[in-house]
Amino acid sequence: QVQFVESGGGSVQPGGSLKLSCAASGSIAKLYTLGWYRQTPGRQRELVALIYGESQTTYEGSAKGRFTISRDNTKNAIFLQMNELEPEDTAVYYCNSVPFSIWGQGTHVTVSS
């Protein structure tokens, strides 16, 4: 199974931006659907965005219009550009394929003034 390692999280003020990266341990070229998810304490992990094939994307809830998911099969990497961040975006962010592979450790995002 492919394993994923997330990075790029950090602390940012409301309205700021972050770009998350996800490195896969193997080729993602044959993984049609890839996604970003997030989890806050006491809540279930939730879907943020999906990318199908090279460029078809869907976004959930408040991610629409602010986040952009992308992939680079040549680098076996997945990205999440997050703009106009809000305190409600504070969470641990994970990437994974669909169907799920092994979950990584995630990367922490904190949005606070």
Residue frames relative to the residue before (quaternion, step in Angstrom):
aa qw qx qy qz dx dy dz
Q 1.0000 0.0000 0.0000 0.0000 0.00 0.00 0.00
V 0.4838 -0.6386 0.5141 0.3062 3.52 -1.15 0.67
Q 0.1797 -0.7572 0.6182 0.1107 3.55 -1.07 0.79
F 0.2624 -0.7823 0.5543 0.1095 3.51 -1.15 0.72
V 0.1153 -0.7679 0.6274 0.0586 3.55 -1.12 0.77
E 0.2162 -0.8026 0.5501 0.0806 3.55 -0.57 1.23
S 0.0494 0.7820 -0.6204 0.0342 3.55 -1.18 0.61
G 0.6186 0.5935 -0.3962 0.3288 3.53 -1.33 0.10
G 0.4985 0.6572 -0.4345 0.3617 3.56 1.24 -0.06
G 0.1416 0.7851 -0.5964 0.0883 3.52 -1.32 0.12
S 0.5710 -0.5629 0.4625 0.3784 3.51 -1.32 -0.33
V 0.0426 0.7973 -0.5962 0.0835 3.54 -0.88 0.95
Q 0.4945 -0.6464 0.4900 0.3122 3.55 -1.17 0.54
P 0.6369 -0.5068 0.3974 0.4237 3.58 -1.17 0.41
G 0.7540 0.3285 -0.2808 0.4947 3.53 -0.94 0.97
G 0.5878 0.6018 -0.3568 0.4063 3.55 1.26 -0.24
S 0.3898 -0.7110 0.5444 0.2149 3.53 -1.37 -0.01
L 0.0231 -0.7506 0.6594 0.0342 3.52 -1.30 0.49
K 0.1749 -0.7450 0.6278 0.1425 3.54 -1.23 0.51
L 0.2092 -0.7804 0.5827 0.0875 3.53 -0.65 1.18
S 0.1590 -0.7704 0.6118 0.0829 3.52 -1.16 0.71
C 0.1161 -0.7729 0.6218 0.0493 3.53 -1.19 0.60
A 0.1448 -0.7946 0.5874 0.0515 3.55 -0.65 1.15
A 0.2525 -0.7721 0.5691 0.1273 3.54 -0.85 1.01
S 0.5067 -0.6742 0.4537 0.2877 3.56 -1.09 0.74
G 0.7840 0.1623 -0.1016 0.5905 3.56 1.26 -0.27
S 0.7508 -0.3942 0.2742 0.4535 3.51 -1.28 -0.12
I 0.2194 -0.7686 0.5876 0.1257 3.55 -1.01 0.85
A 0.3908 0.7629 -0.4561 0.2390 3.56 1.26 -0.06
K 0.7439 0.3893 -0.2189 0.4971 3.57 1.04 -0.75
L 0.5508 0.5680 -0.4095 0.4542 3.57 1.29 0.11
Y 0.3036 -0.8144 0.4645 0.1699 3.54 -0.08 1.31
T 0.8047 0.1932 -0.0766 0.5561 3.56 0.87 -0.98
L 0.0011 -0.7727 0.6335 -0.0401 3.51 -0.91 1.04
G 0.0601 -0.8366 0.5445 0.0006 3.55 -1.04 0.64
W 0.3177 -0.6768 0.6240 0.2272 3.45 -1.45 0.22
Y 0.0838 -0.7812 0.6186 0.0011 3.53 -1.05 0.89
R 0.1119 -0.7911 0.5931 0.0995 3.58 -1.22 0.26
Q 0.1115 -0.7914 0.6001 0.0351 3.51 -1.22 0.57
T 0.1416 -0.7558 0.6341 0.0813 3.52 -1.09 0.84
P 0.6680 -0.5192 0.3336 0.4158 3.61 -1.12 0.54
G 0.8291 0.2222 -0.1803 0.4804 3.54 -0.95 0.94
R 0.7089 0.4036 -0.2593 0.5170 3.56 1.26 0.01
Q 0.5583 -0.5953 0.4561 0.3548 3.53 -1.23 0.44
R 0.5866 -0.5476 0.4621 0.3775 3.50 -1.25 0.49
E 0.1086 -0.8143 0.5696 0.0278 3.57 -0.88 0.93
L 0.5443 -0.6213 0.4713 0.3092 3.49 -1.23 0.64
V 0.2097 -0.7629 0.6004 0.1165 3.55 -1.06 0.83
A 0.7923 -0.1668 0.1692 0.5620 3.57 0.75 -1.05
L 0.1617 -0.7608 0.6213 0.0949 3.52 -1.24 0.58
I 0.1155 -0.7463 0.6465 0.1079 3.52 -1.27 0.52
Y 0.1841 -0.7786 0.5971 0.0578 3.52 -0.86 1.09
G 0.8216 0.0490 -0.0575 0.5650 3.56 -0.72 1.03
E 0.8197 -0.2515 0.1808 0.4818 3.55 -1.07 -0.73
S 0.8810 0.0069 0.0688 0.4680 3.57 0.76 -0.89
Q 0.5156 0.6235 -0.4532 0.3742 3.64 1.13 -0.05
T 0.0403 -0.8378 0.5431 -0.0402 3.55 -0.73 1.05
T 0.0661 -0.7493 0.6533 0.0859 3.52 -1.32 0.41
Y 0.1747 -0.7833 0.5932 0.0637 3.53 -1.16 0.69
E 0.3363 -0.7420 0.5476 0.1911 3.53 -1.15 0.66
G 0.8942 0.0192 -0.0020 0.4473 3.49 -1.21 0.73
S 0.8682 -0.0825 0.0808 0.4826 3.50 -0.89 -1.04
A 0.5252 0.6315 -0.4189 0.3872 3.60 1.21 -0.14
K 0.5448 0.6332 -0.3981 0.3792 3.57 1.14 -0.53
G 0.8308 0.2078 -0.1750 0.4858 3.53 -0.91 0.99
R 0.7370 0.3779 -0.2309 0.5106 3.60 1.22 -0.26
F 0.7656 0.3139 -0.1595 0.5384 3.59 1.06 -0.78
T 0.0979 -0.7746 0.6213 0.0659 3.54 -1.23 0.57
I 0.1905 -0.7720 0.5995 0.0913 3.55 -0.77 1.09
S 0.0588 0.7855 -0.6143 0.0469 3.55 -1.07 0.74
R 0.1999 -0.7714 0.5929 0.1159 3.54 -1.29 0.26
D 0.1309 -0.7476 0.6444 0.0936 3.52 -1.28 0.51
N 0.2680 -0.8066 0.5067 0.1440 3.55 -0.13 1.29
T 0.6183 0.5583 -0.3548 0.4244 3.60 1.08 -0.58
K 0.7407 0.3497 -0.2026 0.5367 3.56 1.22 -0.54
N 0.3568 -0.7424 0.4834 0.2964 3.57 1.30 -0.03
A 0.5126 0.6435 -0.3923 0.4113 3.53 0.94 0.95
I 0.1700 -0.7433 0.6409 0.0880 3.49 -1.28 0.63
F 0.1500 -0.8110 0.5636 0.0468 3.56 -0.99 0.81
L 0.0878 -0.7544 0.6446 0.0873 3.53 -1.30 0.42
Q 0.1545 -0.7702 0.6157 0.0615 3.53 -0.50 1.23
M 0.0683 -0.8119 0.5798 -0.0082 3.55 -0.67 1.12
N 0.0412 -0.8029 0.5942 -0.0264 3.55 -0.65 1.15
E 0.8189 0.2242 -0.1724 0.4995 3.55 -1.29 0.32
L 0.0929 0.8486 -0.5139 0.0848 3.53 0.94 0.92
E 0.2003 -0.7738 0.5975 0.0639 3.50 -1.15 0.84
P 0.6445 -0.5201 0.3649 0.4254 3.63 -1.10 0.44
E 0.6284 0.5538 -0.3338 0.4324 3.59 1.10 -0.65
D 0.5954 0.5594 -0.3650 0.4464 3.60 1.25 -0.19
T 0.4452 0.6905 -0.4581 0.3392 3.58 1.24 -0.11
A 0.3259 0.7183 -0.5389 0.2957 3.56 -0.66 1.16
V 0.4513 -0.5792 0.5651 0.3762 3.50 -1.38 -0.13
Y 0.2068 -0.8039 0.5528 0.0739 3.56 -0.74 1.09
Y 0.1020 -0.7938 0.5996 -0.0008 3.52 -0.99 0.99
C 0.1961 -0.7317 0.6274 0.1802 3.54 -1.25 0.39
N 0.0823 0.7835 -0.6129 0.0614 3.53 -1.21 0.47
S 0.4876 -0.6229 0.5193 0.3233 3.49 -1.33 0.21
V 0.2730 -0.6988 0.6201 0.2293 3.53 -1.36 0.05
P 0.4120 -0.2487 -0.8271 0.2904 1.64 -1.18 2.25
F 0.6458 -0.5622 0.3610 0.3696 3.53 -1.22 0.54
S 0.2307 -0.6914 0.6655 0.1607 3.45 -1.32 0.65
I 0.7501 -0.3345 0.2720 0.5016 3.57 -1.23 -0.41
W 0.4053 -0.7127 0.5172 0.2457 3.59 -0.92 0.90
G 0.3890 -0.7049 0.5452 0.2334 3.54 -1.09 0.77
Q 0.7005 -0.4631 0.3447 0.4197 3.55 -1.31 -0.25
G 0.4272 -0.7100 0.4570 0.3232 3.55 1.20 -0.38
T 0.2645 -0.7273 0.6048 0.1879 3.52 -1.36 0.13
H 0.4089 -0.7513 0.4758 0.2048 3.54 -0.85 1.04
V 0.0727 -0.7637 0.6408 0.0280 3.53 -1.00 0.91
T 0.0259 -0.7852 0.6184 -0.0182 3.55 -0.83 1.06
V 0.0780 -0.7827 0.6173 0.0148 3.54 -0.78 1.06
S 0.2710 0.7634 -0.5283 0.2544 3.53 -0.37 1.24
S 0.3705 -0.7088 0.5513 0.2376 3.54 -1.13 0.63
